[in-house]
């Protein structure tokens, strides 16, 4: 039986840790799962003399120095742009490794799977088998409430880091920012939603953000400062402002919400600039004409 067939035969109903341990018996190399900010989620408890494996297992993450090494070797870019898997090789690595993405039920990239060839070199069958393992783990994640909510909260954390200037280097942070581009084409817009003040404004923001997330699952959302932030793509054919925001049943009118929308842009690293434009449009618009609900940046 091929390696891939043996992986496909594993019982995914027994969870991620079982899959990793059972796959180790098939692949005979250490396997780890970590999220895009490099926080360790699960791993095979086996010995390896690979320095990067030891760092990940002992500290639960990779240092900034190691992340910069990944970027300089173009590993970060390779993983971010891989359709299925990335084979990572370098004279500076002790061992080759193969990386695959793990996706939840909404197709959000929630983790990375990595196999390190420290026990034996990769053979011709390994890439297909590792890909099959990643697909199994994605199916487990798709039925897991944790990975569903984690995917949404991960969008929020990326948006906040972009707005706060934590994420600035396109090379170093490519996988994280790439997640926000998923399912988006053409131009982007950022909108800020103004929620009426209440005794517990933070709770109101979270509640309305949840409402809008359910109403518009194609958008990416975050609560930031005193606003709800929405990132939208012009590929959405209904993104005609009058039709989209002014229909009687839309949640903005029904809940007395005001919206400021930026001009279009393509580079998410300019998100703060366009967020500021959306906020300015909202503030100026409300001050000049409160009969409208949607205000556009010039």
N, C-alpha and C positions, 0 to 999 in steps of 0.2 A: 504494500500500500504506500502511495506517495506521501511525502510530508504534508502536503496540502490536504489530502484526503483524511489523514489522521487528525489534523487540526479541525477540519470541518465536522468530524465525528464527536468532538468534545461537547459535553453537556453545558450549554450556556446558561441553563436555568440555575446552575449552582453558583453563579456570580463571578465577579472579576478576579478575585484572588485565586479561586479554583482554576480559572482559565489560564492565569499566568503560571501557576505551579504545574498544571498538566501540560501546558505548551512547552515549559522548560524540559520536561521529560522527552518531548518530541524533538525540539530544536537543539537542545543540549548547550544552550548559551543563556547567560543572565538576561532577564527582561524586566523593564521598569515602566511605570506609567506616571507621567507628571503633567501638570497643566501648563498652559502657555506662559505664565509668569515663573515657570520652573519650580513649582512646589510639588514635592513627591506625593503621589496618591497611593501607589501600590507597587510592590516589587517582589521578585523571587529571592528568598532568603538563602542565597548561596554565595560562596566566596569568589572573589575576582580580584586580580591584581591590577585592574585597569584604574588609573588615578581618578578619572572622571566618575567612574562608577562608585568608587570609594567616597569621593566628595559628596555625590548625590545622596548616597545611602546614610552616611554619617551625619550630614548637616541638614538633610531634607530639602536641599535646593542647590543651585549653582551660584558661585560668587559672581560679582560683577566682572571680575577679571576673566572668568571662564566664559561668561556671556559675550564679552568683547572678543574673546578668542573665536567663539562660534561665528560671530559676525565677520571677523577678519578672514576666516577660512571660507566664508560664503555659505556656511551650513544653515544659518538663520534664513537666508534668502532661498536656499534650496528647499528647506522644509516648508516655508510659506508658499512657494510656488508649485509644489509637487501636486500632481493630480491624484496620485495614489500613495506612493512611498518615495522616500529619498534615501539613496545609498551614500553614506558619508565616509569619505576617505581622505587621509592627509598623512604626509610623513611625520607630522607632529602628533598624531594620534598613536596611542599604543596598539589599538585594535580598530578595525573597521566597525561600523554600526549601521543599522537600518532603522529608519524612523517612519511611522505612519500616524495620521491623524485619527482621533476618536471623536465621533459626532453624536450629539443627543438627538432626540426625536424631532426637533425643529431644524436639524441640520446645522446647529451651531457647533463649531469646533471647540470642544471642552477639554481635551487632553491630547497628549502625545504618547505613543507607544514607541519604545526604543529597545532594540536587541543588540547586545554587544558581543562581538565575535571573539571573546577572550578564552573560551574553551576549545573552539575549533573554528577554522576559517569558514566563511559562508560558501555553500555549494550552490549549484544551479537551481535547486528546488527551494532554497530558503526564501527568496523574495515573495514568491507566490504564497508560500505557507504563512509568512508573517503578515501579508496582506489579508489572508483569510482570517487570521487571528484578530486583526484590527476590525474587520467587518463584524465578527462575533461580538467583540467588546462594544462596538457601536450599537449593536442591537440590545445589548444589556443596558447600556446608558440610555437608550431611547425609551426604556420602560422604567427608568429609575427617577423618582421624584426629585432626588438630590440634583441629578445632572440636568433636569429640566429647569429647575429654579436657578441652578448655578449658571446655566447658559445665559439667562436673562440678566442676572446680576453681573455677569462678566462683561456684557455689553456696557452696563452702567459704569463699571470700574474703569473700562478703557476710555469712555467718553470723559469721565471726570479727570483722568490722568492727562488726556490731551488738553482739556481746558485749563488745568492747573500748570501745564508746562512740564509735567513729570516725563512725558513721552515727547522727545524731540528728535532723536537720532533715527532716521528712516532705516538705517542698516541694522541697528541693534534691536529695534522694536518691530521689525517687519511682521513677524507672525501674529503679534497682538493686534496691530492695526489692521492687518489683512482680514481679520474676523469681521470688522465693521464694513468692509467692502462686499462681503458675501451677499449674493442676491441683488446687489446694486449694479446698475450700469449707467453710462452716460454721466450727466451732471448730478451733483448733490445739492441739497438745501438743508439748512438747519433752521428749526423753528423753536421759539421759546413760548411756552404756554403760561399765562398769568392766571393763577387760581385765586378766587376771592379769599380775603383774610378771614381767619377763624381763630378760636381760642387755641387750637392745636394745629397750627399751619403745617408743620412737618407731616403730621399724620394725614392731613387733607391732600398734600402733595403726593404722598405715597399711594393713597386711594385713587386719586384721579389718574396717576401714572399707570396703575394697574388697569383701570378702566380703558384708557387709551391704548394700552398694549394689547388688550383683548380685541378692541375695535379695529386696530390697524397693525396686525402682526407682521407686516412687511417692513415697518419702520424700526429704527433702533432708538431706545429711550434711556433717559437718565433723569434723576432728580438732582438738580445742581443749584446751589444758592437758594433763591426763593422761587425758582421756576422749574417747570418740566421741560426738558430738552428733547426734541425729536429730530432725528436725521432721516431724510427722505430722499428718494431717487427719482430723477425725471423719467426713468423708464416706465414708471407707473402711469398708464394711459389716463387714469382719472385725475392725474395731478394738474387739473385746471382749478385754480384757486376758487373761482366763483362757484363752480359745480361741486367741488370737494368740500369747501368750508361753509357754503351758504345753503345747502339743502336743509329742509326743516328738521329732519330727524338726526342731524349730526350732533355728537355729544358736546361740541363747543357751545352751540346755541342753547342746548337744553340745560347746561350747567353754568351758564354765565361766564364762560372762559374767553379770554382775549389772547390773540396769537400775533407774534412778530416773526416775520420770515426774512431770512437773509437773501442776498443775491446768490446765484448759482456758483459752484466751485467744484473742483475735481480732487484736490489734494487735501486729505484729512488732517495733515499736519498744519493746515491753516484754519482748523476748526475754531480756535479761539477768536481769530479775527472776524469770522463770519457770525459767530455767536454774539460778539459785541455789536455787530451791525443789526442783528435781529432784535437784541435788547433795545438798542437805540430806536429802531423803527416802532417797537411796541410802546415805549415810553412817550415818544413824540406823537404817535398816532392817538393814544388815549388822551393826551393833553389837548389835542386839537379837534378831535371828532369822536366822541364816545358812542355815537350811533353805529359806528363800524366795529367789527370784531377782529378783523384780519388786517394787518398793516405790513406793508412790504418795504424792504430796504431799497433805496434808490440805486 
